[in-house]
Amino acid sequence: MWNQAAIYRRRRRTFAVSVVLALLLLIIIIASAGGGAPAKRIVTGVITLPVSAAPLTYRPAAALLAPILASAAAPIPGQTAFTLLGGLDGSNDATSGVATVDSSQTKVVGELPASLFAAAAVTVGHTEYLFGGAEGTAKDPIPEPYIYSYAVTSTGTVAQDGKLPTANYGLAAAVIGHTVYLVGGDSGSAALDGILTWTPGAASPVSVGLLPVALRYAAVAAVGQQLVIAGGMLASGSASDAIFIFDAATHKLRELKAKLPAGLFSASAVTLGSLAYVLGGAKVTGVGSAATVVPVSTIYSVDPATGKLATAGSLQYALAEASATVVRQTIYIAGGLSGGNAVSYVGTLTAPPATTKTKTKSKTH
């Protein structure tokens, strides 16, 4: 009996080993069936992200005349330059300056009617528009509800062109066609969850959707007929790791399964081609009185068509509350908060040129 039991045990062990080896062989076969080399991946925190097929390359450009953060940026129509409007200076006080910036120089060209920071700016046609913002200081913001137009290419005159439904700062703006989309923000008494649209000439924006949570300082960019809304600060003061897609045609909002590796706010967002890029930003570490805000340097790409999130390079410095815009397929990113201080850096980001495959037809004689 003893010898027979031992035989049965040996047979069971042999069978178990055979099953394990068979499973390993099956996994190898399935992995090989994918063909080609495995996709390069990068580990960020506890989440593994693929590397974007269109990573950005950072290069330093001309410096600003003074350190600044939380200013608004918009491209100048017909020029290889952009405008910076308002912002916080090195003492965290709101400023009213308007400056033009290109790859070689920065110059002051005008002033806003009020000192403003954390406003949103876009260019529609030949005019730049500025939405909301706050007067005062970073610690004591006084939000305002005005929409201003700024004609850089002519006289530089600032005019009031409309009014938001409520005072708002920390909002984000993007353009689809000739329509401006405004997302989230803060009224001074509460974070906002609205998605609004405004067209030049209208007295006030109208609501077209709601976020599932109120967000301020979210990163927003338009890709085709869709808005990519990434991260942002929640009403609780913590940062969101969610990415939403808002369809301008249907007014439907969906949340991507992909999430940022950590909650992120005060990042910049721009569009190149079919991708939205989320640049830098800040994450919150710790809780309560021990919480600290830590800027990051990572760049992410978001593809709204596939819902994929990827790592797409890195800024030269960890940077939050910077201003970014696209001028003729080059991303400019200016100012911001790095190492606890406002900075005067300006950098450019470019994607690799698109590659095209051509077929050669053989001729028969």
DOFI-402468 format. One line per field, with one value per residue (C-alpha): residue in one letter; x, y, z. Coordinates in Angstrom, 1 decimal. Layout:
! DOFI-402468
residu (A_...)
X (X_...)
Y (Y_...)
Z (Z_...)
END
This chain:
! DOFI-402468
residu (M_W_N_Q_A_A_I_Y_R_R_R_R_R_T_F_A_V_S_V_V_L_A_L_L_L_L_I_I_I_I_A_S_A_G_G_G_A_P_A_K_R_I_V_T_G_V_I_T_L_P_V_S_A_A_P_L_T_Y_R_P_A_A_A_L_L_A_P_I_L_A_S_A_A_A_P_I_P_G_Q_T_A_F_T_L_L_G_G_L_D_G_S_N_D_A_T_S_G_V_A_T_V_D_S_S_Q_T_K_V_V_G_E_L_P_A_S_L_F_A_A_A_A_V_T_V_G_H_T_E_Y_L_F_G_G_A_E_G_T_A_K_D_P_I_P_E_P_Y_I_Y_S_Y_A_V_T_S_T_G_T_V_A_Q_D_G_K_L_P_T_A_N_Y_G_L_A_A_A_V_I_G_H_T_V_Y_L_V_G_G_D_S_G_S_A_A_L_D_G_I_L_T_W_T_P_G_A_A_S_P_V_S_V_G_L_L_P_V_A_L_R_Y_A_A_V_A_A_V_G_Q_Q_L_V_I_A_G_G_M_L_A_S_G_S_A_S_D_A_I_F_I_F_D_A_A_T_H_K_L_R_E_L_K_A_K_L_P_A_G_L_F_S_A_S_A_V_T_L_G_S_L_A_Y_V_L_G_G_A_K_V_T_G_V_G_S_A_A_T_V_V_P_V_S_T_I_Y_S_V_D_P_A_T_G_K_L_A_T_A_G_S_L_Q_Y_A_L_A_E_A_S_A_T_V_V_R_Q_T_I_Y_I_A_G_G_L_S_G_G_N_A_V_S_Y_V_G_T_L_T_A_P_P_A_T_T_K_T_K_T_K_S_K_T_H)
X (0.0_2.8_4.6_1.3_0.5_4.0_3.5_0.2_1.8_4.7_2.1_0.2_3.4_4.4_0.9_1.1_4.5_3.3_0.3_2.5_4.9_2.0_0.6_4.0_4.4_0.9_1.8_5.0_3.1_0.4_3.1_5.0_1.8_1.7_4.6_7.4_9.2_7.2_6.2_8.6_7.1_7.9_7.1_5.6_4.8_2.8_1.3_3.0_2.4_3.5_5.8_3.9_4.7_5.0_7.2_8.0_11.5_12.1_14.4_15.1_14.0_14.1_13.5_10.7_11.5_10.5_9.4_5.6_3.1_-0.6_-0.7_-2.9_-1.4_-2.8_-1.1_-0.9_-2.8_-0.4_2.8_5.3_4.7_2.2_0.8_1.1_-1.7_-1.6_-0.4_1.3_4.7_7.4_5.6_2.4_0.6_-1.6_-0.2_-1.8_1.0_0.6_3.7_4.5_7.0_8.7_11.8_14.2_12.6_10.0_8.5_5.8_3.0_0.2_-1.9_-5.2_-7.9_-7.2_-4.4_-5.5_-4.2_-5.6_-7.7_-8.1_-7.2_-7.8_-7.5_-10.6_-10.0_-7.8_-8.6_-7.5_-10.1_-9.5_-12.0_-12.4_-9.4_-8.8_-7.5_-5.5_-3.0_-2.7_-3.7_-6.6_-8.1_-11.0_-12.6_-14.2_-16.7_-15.6_-14.7_-12.1_-11.0_-7.4_-6.5_-2.7_-2.3_-3.9_-4.0_-3.7_-7.0_-8.7_-12.5_-15.0_-16.9_-19.2_-19.7_-19.5_-22.5_-20.5_-17.1_-14.6_-10.9_-8.9_-11.1_-9.8_-10.6_-10.3_-11.6_-13.5_-14.2_-15.2_-16.7_-14.9_-15.5_-15.0_-14.5_-14.8_-13.1_-13.9_-16.3_-14.5_-17.1_-17.2_-15.5_-17.5_-18.6_-19.9_-19.0_-19.9_-19.8_-19.3_-19.0_-17.6_-20.4_-22.5_-23.3_-22.7_-21.7_-24.3_-24.2_-23.8_-22.8_-21.7_-18.7_-19.4_-17.3_-16.4_-12.9_-10.6_-7.1_-7.9_-5.8_-8.1_-7.4_-9.5_-8.7_-11.0_-14.6_-13.7_-12.4_-9.8_-10.2_-7.4_-6.8_-7.7_-8.2_-11.3_-13.5_-11.8_-8.4_-7.1_-6.1_-8.1_-6.5_-9.4_-9.5_-12.8_-13.7_-16.5_-18.0_-18.9_-21.4_-23.4_-22.6_-21.9_-19.2_-17.3_-14.5_-11.6_-10.5_-7.0_-6.1_-3.1_-0.5_-1.3_-3.8_-2.6_-3.7_-2.3_-0.9_-1.0_-2.7_-2.2_-3.0_-0.7_-2.2_-4.6_-3.1_-3.6_-0.5_-0.6_2.5_3.9_1.5_1.5_0.5_-0.4_1.5_0.5_-2.8_-4.2_-1.6_1.1_0.0_2.6_2.3_5.0_5.5_6.3_8.1_6.3_4.5_1.6_-0.2_-3.9_-5.5_-9.3_-9.9_-8.4_-8.7_-4.9_-2.7_1.1_4.3_5.5_8.7_9.7_10.1_13.5_12.2_9.4_6.8_3.3_1.0_2.9_1.3_1.3_0.1_0.8_2.3_2.7_3.1_5.5_4.4_5.6_5.6_6.4_6.8_5.3_6.2_9.3_11.2_8.8_9.4_8.0_10.3_11.1_11.9_10.5_10.8_9.6_8.3_8.2_7.0_8.9_8.0_5.3_6.6_4.9_5.3_5.2_4.7_6.7_4.9_6.8_6.5_6.3_7.5)
Y (0.0_2.4_1.9_2.3_5.6_6.9_6.0_7.9_11.0_10.9_10.7_13.7_15.8_14.8_15.8_19.2_20.0_19.1_21.4_24.3_23.7_23.6_26.9_28.6_27.3_28.6_32.1_32.2_31.1_33.8_36.5_35.5_35.7_39.4_39.8_42.4_43.7_44.5_48.2_50.2_51.1_53.4_53.1_56.1_55.6_52.4_52.7_51.5_53.7_53.2_55.7_57.9_57.4_61.2_62.2_66.0_67.5_70.4_73.3_76.5_79.8_83.5_84.3_86.6_90.0_88.9_85.8_85.2_82.4_81.8_84.1_83.4_82.7_83.0_82.8_86.1_85.7_85.8_85.9_83.4_84.8_84.6_87.0_86.6_88.4_89.2_86.6_86.6_88.2_87.0_88.4_86.5_89.8_90.0_92.0_93.8_93.6_92.3_91.0_89.4_86.5_84.7_82.4_85.3_88.1_89.3_92.8_94.6_95.9_97.0_96.6_95.0_97.2_95.3_93.2_89.6_86.1_82.6_83.8_81.8_83.0_81.9_83.3_83.3_84.7_87.7_88.6_87.3_86.8_86.7_85.1_85.8_85.7_87.1_90.4_90.6_88.0_84.3_84.1_86.5_86.2_88.4_86.7_88.7_87.8_89.8_88.7_91.0_91.2_92.2_93.1_92.7_93.1_96.5_99.1_96.7_98.1_96.1_96.0_94.3_91.9_90.1_88.7_85.2_83.8_84.2_85.5_82.8_82.2_78.9_78.1_76.6_77.5_75.8_76.6_74.3_76.1_79.6_78.5_78.9_76.2_77.1_74.4_74.6_77.2_78.8_81.6_82.5_80.7_77.3_75.3_75.1_72.1_73.8_73.4_76.6_77.8_81.4_82.9_86.4_88.9_87.0_88.8_85.7_82.1_79.3_76.0_72.8_70.3_69.5_67.7_64.9_66.9_70.5_71.3_74.2_74.4_71.5_70.9_71.3_71.1_70.6_67.7_67.8_68.1_66.8_68.4_66.6_67.5_66.1_66.4_69.5_70.4_69.1_71.1_69.2_70.5_67.2_66.6_64.6_61.8_61.5_62.2_63.2_63.5_66.0_65.7_69.1_67.6_65.5_67.3_63.9_63.5_60.2_59.3_57.4_54.1_55.5_57.7_59.9_58.1_60.6_63.4_66.5_70.2_73.4_71.6_73.1_71.5_71.9_70.0_68.8_66.7_64.1_64.2_66.4_67.0_67.6_69.5_69.5_70.4_69.7_66.8_66.9_64.7_64.2_65.1_68.0_70.3_68.0_68.3_69.8_70.8_69.2_70.4_67.7_67.7_64.8_65.3_63.0_62.4_61.7_60.2_60.8_58.4_55.4_56.5_55.8_57.7_57.7_59.3_61.8_63.3_65.7_69.4_70.7_71.6_70.5_73.1_74.1_77.1_77.7_79.2_77.2_77.7_76.4_78.7_77.0_73.5_74.5_74.5_77.4_77.1_80.2_81.1_79.0_77.7_75.7_75.0_77.1_80.3_82.0_81.6_83.5_80.4_80.0_76.8_75.2_71.7_69.9_66.5_64.3_64.8_62.5_59.6_58.5_55.3_55.3_52.3_51.9_50.4_48.0_48.5_45.6_46.0)
Z (0.0_0.9_-2.4_-4.4_-2.7_-3.4_-7.1_-7.2_-5.6_-8.1_-11.0_-9.6_-9.3_-12.9_-14.2_-12.3_-13.8_-17.2_-16.9_-15.8_-18.7_-21.1_-19.9_-20.1_-23.7_-24.6_-23.2_-25.2_-28.4_-27.8_-27.2_-30.3_-32.4_-31.9_-34.2_-34.1_-31.1_-28.0_-27.5_-25.5_-22.1_-19.3_-15.6_-13.9_-10.2_-10.0_-13.5_-16.6_-19.6_-23.2_-24.8_-27.3_-31.0_-31.3_-28.4_-28.0_-28.0_-25.7_-26.6_-24.7_-26.4_-25.5_-21.8_-20.6_-19.2_-15.7_-13.9_-14.2_-13.7_-14.2_-17.3_-20.4_-23.8_-27.3_-30.8_-32.8_-36.1_-39.1_-37.0_-35.6_-32.1_-29.2_-26.6_-22.8_-20.9_-17.2_-14.7_-11.2_-10.7_-8.5_-5.4_-6.3_-7.2_-10.3_-13.2_-16.1_-18.7_-22.2_-24.0_-27.3_-27.4_-30.2_-30.3_-30.1_-28.0_-25.6_-25.6_-23.7_-26.0_-23.8_-20.6_-19.6_-18.0_-14.8_-13.2_-13.8_-13.3_-14.0_-16.9_-20.1_-23.6_-27.2_-30.7_-32.9_-36.4_-36.1_-32.5_-29.1_-26.3_-22.6_-20.2_-16.5_-14.2_-10.8_-9.4_-6.2_-5.1_-5.2_-1.5_-1.9_-5.4_-6.5_-9.5_-12.3_-15.0_-18.0_-21.6_-23.2_-26.8_-27.7_-31.3_-31.3_-35.1_-35.2_-32.4_-29.5_-28.1_-25.3_-25.4_-23.2_-25.4_-23.0_-19.6_-18.1_-16.2_-13.0_-12.0_-12.8_-12.5_-13.0_-16.0_-19.3_-22.9_-26.3_-29.8_-32.2_-35.4_-34.4_-31.1_-27.7_-25.1_-21.5_-18.9_-15.1_-12.9_-9.6_-8.7_-5.6_-3.4_-5.2_-7.9_-11.1_-13.2_-16.3_-20.0_-21.8_-25.4_-26.6_-30.1_-30.7_-30.7_-28.1_-24.9_-22.7_-23.0_-22.8_-21.0_-23.2_-20.6_-17.0_-15.7_-13.2_-10.7_-10.3_-11.6_-11.6_-13.2_-15.6_-18.7_-21.8_-25.5_-28.6_-31.0_-34.1_-32.7_-29.3_-26.0_-24.0_-20.3_-18.1_-14.4_-12.5_-8.8_-7.1_-4.7_-1.9_-2.8_-4.1_-7.7_-10.3_-12.3_-14.7_-18.4_-20.0_-23.7_-24.6_-28.1_-29.5_-32.0_-29.5_-26.3_-24.7_-22.1_-21.5_-19.1_-20.5_-18.8_-19.0_-16.0_-15.2_-13.1_-10.3_-9.8_-11.6_-11.8_-13.2_-16.2_-19.7_-22.7_-26.4_-29.6_-32.4_-35.1_-33.7_-30.2_-27.1_-25.0_-21.3_-20.2_-16.7_-13.9_-10.1_-7.9_-4.3_-1.8_1.7_3.3_5.4_6.9_5.7_2.0_-0.4_-4.1_-6.2_-9.9_-12.4_-15.8_-17.6_-20.9_-21.7_-25.0_-25.2_-28.3_-28.0_-31.0_-29.2_-25.6_-25.2_-22.7_-23.2_-22.0_-24.6_-23.3_-20.6_-20.0_-19.1_-15.6_-13.3_-14.1_-13.1_-13.9_-17.1_-20.3_-23.5_-27.0_-30.5_-33.2_-36.6_-35.3_-32.6_-29.0_-26.8_-23.1_-21.0_-17.3_-14.6_-11.1_-10.6_-7.4_-5.5_-7.6_-10.6_-13.6_-16.8_-19.0_-22.5_-24.3_-27.6_-28.1_-31.4_-32.5_-35.0_-38.6_-39.9_-41.9_-45.1_-47.0_-50.8_-53.0_-56.2_-59.1_-61.3_-65.0_-67.5_-71.0)
END
